[in-house]
Amino acid sequence: MFMNLKAEMARKEILMKDIAIKLNLTPKTLSNKVCGKTEFTCKEMHSIKKLFFPNCTLDYLFSQKENEEQKGA
């Protein structure tokens, strides 16, 4: 799960459906990507950053470090 992306969405009050519309995805498809069930394309990640979070880095938004640490525990 992309916790930083979800946190930034909450801070800016951006809904899943807002991003889904801009990316031409269904809200369910986007939800699957945010939860890590399916993968984002590079184009999708760059679009999300550019359209919604221009001041954040891709590394920050799409970090899964927390998830990797949990797997090792």
Secondary structure by P-SEA (a helix, b strand, c coil): caaaaaaaaaaacccaaaaaaaacccaaaaaaaaaccccccaaaaaaaaacccccccccccccaaaaaaaaac
